[in-house]
Amino acid sequence: MAQPFDLTLIWAGIIAFGVMMYVLMDGFDLGQGILFPFAPSEHHRDVMMNSVAPVWDGNETWLVLGGAGLLAAFPLVYSVFLPALYIGVFLLLAGLIFRGVAFEFRFKAKTSRYLWNWAFAGGSIVASFAQGAVVGAYIQGFKTENFRYVGGALDWLTPFTVITGIGLVAGYALLGATWLIMKSEGEVQQWAYKIAPRLLLAVLVVFAIISVYTPFVDPRVMSRWFDSISLLWLLPLLALYCAWVVFQALRKQKEGTPFVATMGLFLFTYLGLLASKWPYMVPPDYTLWDAASAFESQLFLLIGFLFVIPLVLTYTAWTYWVFRGKVKQGGYH
């Protein structure tokens, strides 16, 4: 019996939206942890942590939402990705746990505060690197037979995935620095203005390396981008335009524009990745429809998500509106 509409495409859009929201929302508070070891003083670290304290746990809701939706709508992704990426996923979760515990205990610690500083920084760096490496592993594809992963436990760890991991660490650090510009003032803000251009340069260098490297990792990507002139080229051009806006805004010491433009840089890079791999959900062999669950399963879960997603969006918007001011050492004002 023919289905009235293609739920697989709808779920692909929901998962893509959830992942992008997680990257943008949780990226800047992971960035605070990445920058933690380089902060000049404990005062800087207090302001950095206070700037994300009201929103960081809500940001990670998108990770749970995307993961739950992926399990129900595309079970093949779990059956291939988890065996292929056990170590990477373990590092990601361990990093998030370490930074979460450090976030709570650092405020209460006195003599041991430096240990929680390192736990917060280490957890943030490890989690960010693991996320980037997982993205790189997705780009390079998986060894599969009969819908099963047949590769080794460390096949995901290659020079390419190391580069994508480092790239995401640099990108989250840039998001964190531009967030700090928007939310702080005085010497903390000036320090963020100072480091942001260097981070932007690092992101662009890694962006260029990955852009050159990716077509050689996956011949389909080479074909999609270079066989004919395509509107896809608008995506990297828009990403570069966002980078230029970030640079100009930092030079003129604008406060909100660098953060918004950095989010645009992430968005267009992410869309470029999706366009490169479309319609493969488990590359290089399985498409969205190969990986999808039954229509009835997708429909049942979709009904629940139609209620949950607006609630999460409302909660997120309300939190950011309430804490829209700048932050000092003691909190928002």
N, C-alpha and C positions, 0 to 999 in steps of 0.2 A: 504494500500500500504506500503510495507516494505521500511524503510528508508535506504539510501546508507551507512550511518555510524551513530554511536551513539554520537550525540551532547551532550547528558547529561554527559557522561564521560569527554568530552572535557571541558565543562563548569565547571565541578567539579574540574578539574585540574587548570583552570584559577582562580576560586575563591580561591582555596587552595594557589595558588601562590601569589595572591594579598594580602591575609591575612598574609602570611608569610613575604612578603616584608614590609607590614605595621608594623608588630611586630618588625622586625629587624631595619627598618629605623627610625621609630618614637620612638622605645623603648629607645634608648640611650639619646634622648633629653627629653623624659619624665623622664628618670633617672636623668638628671641634676636638674630638679625641685624637685624630691624626695630628692636629696642630699642637696638642697639649705639650709634648716634650720641648717644643720650640718657643713656647710662651716665655717672655722675659721674667715674669714674677708670679707669685701666688695670687696676687690681685688680678692679674690678667686671667688666670685660670678660673678664679671665682666668677668673674664676669662671663667668661665663655660658657661655663657650666650653667650658670643662672639664666643665660640667654635661651637655652633649650630645655631647661628643667620642666616648664609647664606643658611642653608639647612632645617630648621625645617618645614617651610610651605610647601615645596615641598614633604617632607616625608609624610605629611598627605594626599597627593594626592591619595596614595594607599588605604586609608580608603574610600574615595569617590568612587574610581574605583571599589573596591570590593563590596561596598554597592549597587551601581547602577547595577552591574552585577548580584548580588544576587537577587535583586528585579525582574529583567526581566527573569532570567533563572530559579529561584526556588521561585516562588511567595508563595508557601505554608510556606516557612521559615518565611516570613514576617507575614503571617496571624496567625501563632502560636507564633513566638518569641516575636513580639511586645506586644500583650496582656499579655504574660507571664513575660516579662522583661521591662515593661514600666518604672518602678522606676530605674532599673539598667541602662537602656539606657539613661534616663534623667540625671542621675548622671554622666555618661560618657560624654555626650554632654556638660553639665554644666561645668564639669571640664576642658574640652578642650577649652571652651569659656573663662573661667576665666584665664587660663594660656596664651591664645592667646592675650587677652587684656593686661594682666600684662606684657607680652613680649614687647609689643609696648610702653607702658607708663613708664615702669621702666627706660628706657634710658633717658627719658625727666624729670623725677621726681627728686626732691632734698629733700625737707623736708618730703615728703610722700613716699620716696623710700621703707622704711621698710614695708609699707602696700602692695606695689606691690610685694615685696619679698614673703610675706606670701600668697598673691593671686596666685603667680606663683607656689609656693610650694604646696599649698592646692589644686589647680586645677590639678596639675600633680599627686599628691597622689590619689585624688578621682577618676580621670580618669583611672589610672592604676589599682586601686582596683576594679573598676566597670568592667573593661575588664576581669580581672581574675575571678571575680564572675560570669560573663556571661559564660566564659569557663566552670566553675564548674557546672553551671546550665545545659549547653549542655551535660556534661558527665552524670549527674544524670537523665536527661530526663524530659519530660513534660507530664502532664495529658491531653490526647486528646480523643475526640470522634467525629467521622465523619469529620475528618480533621479540627477540631476546638479545641481551647484550653479551657479546662473546669476547670482549677485549680484556685487558688487564686492569688491575686496581690503580695503576699509575699512568695509564695511557693519556689521561686528561692533562698531565703535567708535561708541557712542552715549552720550548722557547716562546712560542706564540702566546700561550696562556699566561706565561709569566709577564709578558709585555702588556696584555690586556689587564692583568691584575694590578700592575704598577700604574697603568693608565687610569683605572678607576680610583685608586688611592689618591692620585694627583687631582683627579676631577672632584672627588668628594672634599679634598682639602680646599680647593678653589671655592666650592659651594659654601664650605664652612667659613672661609675668610670673608666672602661677600655678605654672608648672613651677619657676621660679626660687625661689618661696616654699617649695616643697616640698623643693628640693634644696640650698638654701644656708642660711646662718645669719649672724647679726651684722648689720653695716651693709648688706651686699648684700641680705639678706632684708628688712630694713626699707625699703630703697629700693623693692623690688618690691611690698611692701604699700602703699606710698604711691602708686605709679602705677597699680596694678591697678584701683581704683575708677573712675578717670578713663577707663581703657580700656573698662571695662564700660559706662559711660555712653555712650561713643562707639559701641560695638557696638549698644546698644539703640536709639540714635537712627537709625543706618543700618538696623537691622532694621525699625524702624517705617516709614522711607521706602520701603524695598524692598517691604514688605508692602502698602503703599498703592498703590505704583506698578505692581506686577506684574499685577494684574487688568486694568489698562488696556493693558498691553503685549500680553497674550494673552487674548482674550475667553473662551477655553475655561476658563482659570483662574478668571475671574470667575464663570462658570456653575457650575463645580465647587464653589466655596466658598460661593456666595451663593444659588443657586437653591433650596436646601433645607437644613434643619438636618442637619448631618453629624458623624459621629465624628471627621472630619478636624480639627475645631476643638480636639480634645484635644492635637494636636501643638504648635500655638503656645502653648497654655496650659501645657503641660509645659515648653516652652522658657522661658517667662517664670518658671515656678517655679524652674527651674535657675538663672536669673539672680538671683532672690531669694536662693537658697541661697548663691550666690557672694558676694553683697553681705553677707549675715549672717556668713558664714565669714570674710570679710576684716575685718569690724568686730570680730569676736572673736579675730582673728589665729590662726585655725586654719591648719594647714600643708598637709594633704593634701586637705581638702574643697574648697577653691576650684578646684583643678585638675580633680578628678573632676566637679564640677558644671559647669565650663566645657566639658568634653568632652560632658556631657549636653546642654548648650545647643547645641553643634554638631550632635549626633546628631539631636535632634528637629527642628532647622531643616532638616537634610539630608533627613530623612524627609518633612517637609512639602513640600519641593521635588519629591521623587520622586512623592508623591501628587498634586501639582498637575499634573504632566506625563504621568502614566500614561495609556495605555501607549505614548506616543510616544517613539521613540528618536531620530528626526531630525525635530523639530517644524518646521512645524506639520502635515506631511503623512504621515510614514512611521512606522509602529508598530514594535514589537520584531520582529514576524514579517516585516514588509517588509524590515527591515535584516539579518535573520539569514542566516547561511550554511547550507549543506546539512546535513541531519541527520547524515550520516556524518562530515563535518568537525567538527561540534560534539562528536560522540561520541569521535572520535579524540583531540582535544585535552583533553576532560574527563578521560579516563583518566590523562593526564599530570598534570593539575592536582590530581587526587585524591592524588597523591604529593607534589607540590610545596607545596601550601598548608599541610598539617600540618608540613612541615619548616620553612617560613618562620615559622609560628606558634610552633613550638618554639624556634627560634633567637631570635625576638623576646622570648619570655617568659624564656628563659635569660639573655639579655643584661640585661634590666631587673632580673632577680633578683640577678645578680652585682653590678651597680652600683646597688643599691637605697639605699645610704647617702647622706650629704650630701657636698658637695664644697667643698674649700677651693681656694686659688689653685694649689696643687701637684697637685691631683687628688682622687679619692674617698678617704673614710676611714670 
